[in-house]
Amino acid sequence: MRNLLNDASILKKYVTGEANSEEEEKAYGLLQEPEVRKRFEELGQPERLQKVFGRSPVSGEQAFERFAQQVGVRQSGAYRRVFRYVAGVAAVAVLGVASWALWPVQSDVEGLSLAGALDPGQSRGTLVLADGREVEIGKGNPGDLSLSDGDVTVSYEDGCLSYQAAAQSALGRLDRQQVESYNQFVIPSGAENTLLLSDGTRVRLNAESKLIYPEVFVGTQRVVFLEGEAFFDVVSYESHPFIVQTRMGNIEVLGTRFNVNVYPEDTVCYTTLVEGRVAVNLPSTDDRMFLAPGQQAVFSGTHAEKREVNLEEYVGWVDGVYTFRDKKLRDIMQTFERWYNIDVVYEDASLADIPYTGSVKRYESILPFLEALQLTTDLHCRIEGRNVYLSKAQ
């Protein structure tokens, strides 16, 4: 089997001027291969790196410092453009590009080839009806569910479970007091799905999440219950606030777009506002925190604070991109465990604290991330079934 890492190392030495005569001859031979030469030349083009990495190459300042110390990079020619593009913090990713961008059908991650890479989540889930019946969603239209409320039509199409009540019925009941019939939409690990509520509010549910909601909203408030993560696009009914109840307090809105991350096992939870205005009721108090677009409420135990954030870090998953800025590996891998339905095992506990900055395409294999991680840190990846083992490189 071709040693991709060795070939990439030779090409790296060639462009940095570190290759000896034998390595120069080897590099020249590699560059006679049309596909290799084409991809090699593309490495100096920012638009190529943009395409390969999603938004920016993966690595961090420690990786750049280690790279500079080890090879004494001479930043000239095509690679000067590469270094400028990654803003001086991800130069070592050049080696990562040279390995899996030149030959994308193979992998240096032990136990994993591109053809057998762990795939991202799919649109599926379990609908639990008010009478206890369970319906698997994601395998076609669930058909007539015979809900307890005869005025509601439920259908599933293109990754969206829709509750459609007659307009007259939906609006009229908001002003009446009666018993609501609740359903649950449960999303397992390695999945996602979208829910269209009877009032027109759209909810995007991430992996390992659960939403409890009425078939039709009645009364003066529209109340749902969330565990996990969801992005809400709430339809405005001025006299009928929409309330998301969580273990960390309630979020009250009229019409707005926001993300809630409140997994049961997490010690820190977030509410991030994209558009509109929300009021967050703080846990164990009568105080309220108001958020403006670009702000986030952070909950840790009984403590809560408000801060300004880069929205793409917290809501980018909705648009198909995970963005991490100086994020610890343990937090990143926890996200990937849910989305790729994997278990991550740290054979050295210190690896969980490795900081990482970069972007990962949500709907692609996890392989490119593991490749780049292995090539830009002192870390080795091994795959056994759905287990990802991380150890220190030898």
N, C-alpha and C positions, 0 to 999 in steps of 0.2 A: 504493500500500500504506500502511496506517495506520502512523504513526510512534509505536510503542509507547513508546520511550524518552522522547520528548517529552511524551506524555500522562502518563506516570508522573512525570516531572519537574514538570509543572504541578500534579498532585495532591499531590506532596510539598510544593511551595511553599504550596499552599492550606492544608494542615494545620499547617505551621510558621509561617504568618503572613507569608511572604515574597512572596506573589503580588501583582503589580500589578493594577490594575482590569481590564485586558484578560485577564490570566491567571485572575483570579477568575471572570470571565464564562465563560471556556473550561472551567474546572473545574466550574462549575455545570451547564454543558451536558453534560459527561461524566457527571455524577452523576444526570442524568435518565434515563440508560440503566439499566434495571432490573438487568441482570446486573452492570454496573460498580458500581452503588451497593451491591448486595448484597456483592460481594467487597471493596469498599472498606471497608465497615463491619466486615467480618470481620477486617481487618488489625489491629484493636485487640484482638483476642481471642487470648490465648496458645494456646488449643486449636487455632485455625486455623493459627498458625505451626508448632505441633507437627505438624499433619497435612501441611503443605506441605513442611517441611524434614526430616521424619523425627524429629529430636530437638531440634536447635537450628539457628538460622540460621547461614549460613556467613559468616565474616569474621574480623576480629581487632582488636586494640587500635589498630593503626595506622589501620585503616579508620574506627574511631569518632572518633579524634582529627582525622582529615582532614575527616570529615563535620561535626563540631562547629565546626571553624575556618571551613569554607566557608559554612555556612548559619546559624550561630548558633541551634541548635535550642532552641525553647522547649518544654520537656517538660511538656505539659499535655494533659488530655483523654485521648482514646483512645491517643495515642502514648506517653503516660507509662507505660501498661501494657505497650506494646511494649518500651520501653527497659528496664523492670524485668525483663521476661521474659528478655531476652537478657543480663542481668547487666552492662550497660554496655559490652560489648565488641563488639557487632555491630549498632549502631544503623543503620549505613549499609545494612544488608540490607533496611531498609524499602523503599528504592528498588527493590531486586531483587524483593521480593514484589510491589510495585506493577506491575512490568512483566510477569513471567511468571506470576503468580498471577491477575492480572486477565484476561489474554488468553493462556491456556495453549496455544493452538493455533499460535502463531507464535513466532519466535525472533529475537533481535538478534545472535546469533552468526553471523558471515559464513559462508555456504555450508552452513548447516544449519537446517532447519525441524524442528518437533517430529515431524511425520509421517515424516521421513527420518532421525531421530536414530539414532546408533550404539547398537545394542542390547547388553544384557549377555550374558554367557556362557550356554551351554546344557549339558545333561547329555550328554556324549559322551566318547569316548576310544578308545584302541586296546589291545586285549588281545593280548599276545605270549605264545604257549604255549611249553612246554618244547621242543617239536620245531621251533620257529621259525615256525610258522603265525601269521598276524596276523588278528584278527577285529575289525571296527569295532563298537563298542558305543555304543548310544544310538539305534539305528534299529530297535528291536524286540528280541525275545528272540533271542539268538545260537543257540539250539537246542542240539542234542547236539554238544558240542565234542570228544568222544572223548579225554578227558584220559588221560595216561599212567597215572594212578591210577584204576582202575575203581570205587573206592568213593566217589568224589566226584561230586556233582551240581552243575552250574553253571547258573545262570539269571540273567536280567536283567529287572527289573521296577521301575517307579517310580523310576528313577534310581539303582538299587543293583545291582551285580554281586555275586551271592552264591555262595559255595562252601559246600556243605553235605555234610559227611561223616557217616556213621552214627555216632551217639554212641559206640557201643562201639569203632568203628574210630578215631575222633578221639582219644578219651581213652587208648586202649590204646597208640597209637603214640608218645605223648609219653614213654613209658618205654622205647622201643626205639631202637637205633642203626641207621640205614639211610640210604641215599642219598635226599635230597629232590629232588623235581622242582619247579623254580622257574618261575613265570610272572611277567610284567611287566604293569602297568597304566599306560599312558602317557596323560596328559591334555594336550592341546594348548593353545595360547593361545586365549582366548575360550571356555573350557569349564570344567567341574568334573564330579565323579562321586563315588559312594560305593562302597566295597568292603566286603563282609562276609566275613571270613576264616573258615577252617574251624573255628577254635576259638570263634567267636562274636564276636570283636573287630571293631568297626566303624571304618572309616577313611574320613574325608571328605577327598578330594583336591582341591586348588585348581588353578587354571590353571597350565600349564607345569610339571607335577609328574610324578614317576615313582616307583612303588613296586614293588620286587622282593620276591617272597614265595613260600613253598612252597605247593603245592596242598594238602598236609596237613602239619602240624607233626609232627616226630618228634624223639626225643632229649629232653634235659633242659632245653633252652632253645627259646623261640619267637623266631626272628630274622627281621627284615625289613630292607630297605635303602631309604632315602628320599633323593630329590632334589626340591627344591621346597618346597611347604608342604602340611601335612596335619594334621587334627585326629583324635586317636586316642581311642577309648572302649574300653579294654582289659578283657576278661573276666579275672577273677582265677583263676589256678591257682597256689596258694601255692608248690608245689615246682617250678614251671616258669616262671621269669621271662620277661617279654616284653622284647625288646631291639630298639631302633631304631638301626641303624647309619647314620651320616652322615659326611660328610667332616670335620665338626668334632668328632667323638667319638661315643660311644654313649650312649643313654638307656636305663636299665634300670628296669622297673616290674613290679609284680605285677598290680594291678587299679586303674585310674585313668583320668582324663580330662585330656588335655594337648594343646598345639599345638606343632608344630615348624615353623620357617621357616628353610630352609637351601638357598636357591637358589644354583646354582653361581657365578653372576656377582656375587653380593652379597659385600661385604667384612665385613658384620656379620650374624650369625645368632642366632636366638632359640629357646629352649625355654621355654614358658609353662605353668605347672601350674594347672589349674582345680580338680581334686579328687584326693585320694589323696596319694601320695608318690612321688617319683622320685629316682633317683641318676644324675647325669650324670658320665660319665668324661671328665675334661679332656684335651684333645689334647696329645700329646707328653709326658704325665706319667702317673704311676700314681695321682694324686689323684682324689678323687670329690667332687662337690658335691651336697648333698641339698636338694631344693626342697619347700616347703610350699605349700598353695594360695594363689594370689595372688602367688607369687614367680616370677621369671624368671631363667634363665641366659643371659647375653649373651656371645657369642664374637666376637672380632675378632683375626684372626691367631692367635697363640699365647696371647693374653690372654683371660681369662674372669673374669666377675664375676657376683654375684648381687644382685638388686634387687627391691623391691616395685613392683608395677605395677597400673594400672587394667586389669582383664581385658578390658573391652569394646574397648579399643584394639587388642588382639592376637588376640582370638577372636570379636569381633563379626561377622566375615564369615560365620561358621557360622550365625548367626541372621539373616543378611540385611542387616546394617548395617555400613558402614565408619565408624569413629570416629577422628578425627584431632585431636590436641591439640598445637598449636604445631609442626606437622609441616611440613618443607620441601616445596615444590611438587615438586621432583625425585623425592622418595620417594613422594609421592601418585601422581604421574603414572606412575611405574614400576609401581605396583600396578594402575592403570587400563589401562596398556598390555597387561598380561597378561590382565586380566579382559574388557576390551572389544575385544581384538585390534586395537589401534591402534598407531600410531607417533607419538610426540610430538616435535616439532621446536622448539627454542628459538631464535628469531631474535635474541634478546638473552640471552646466557648468564646475566646477573644475575637474570633472572626465576626461575631454578631455585631460588633461595634465599628466595623469598617464603614467609613462614610462614603457616600456615592452621590454623584451628580450626573444627571442625564435623562433621556427620554426613551421610553419603550413603547412600541406599537402594541396596543391591547389585543388586537385580533390576529396577531401572528404568533408563531411558535416562540417558546421561551428560549430556544437554542441560541439565537444571536446574543441575548443578554448574558447567558452563561459563558459563551465563548469570550466575549469582551471582558467580562468580569475576571475570568481566569487569566487572560492575557495582560490585564492592567493592574493586577494585585498579586500578592504572594498567596494565592489561593488555588486550590485544585477542586474541580467538580467531578462527581461520580454519580451515575444514574443507575438505580436498581429498581425496576418496576416503576412505581410512582413515587419513589423516595429519591430525594436529591441530597447527596452527602457532600458537605463542604469541609475540606481539611486544608492544612497549610501545605504549600507546595514544597516538594523535596528539593 
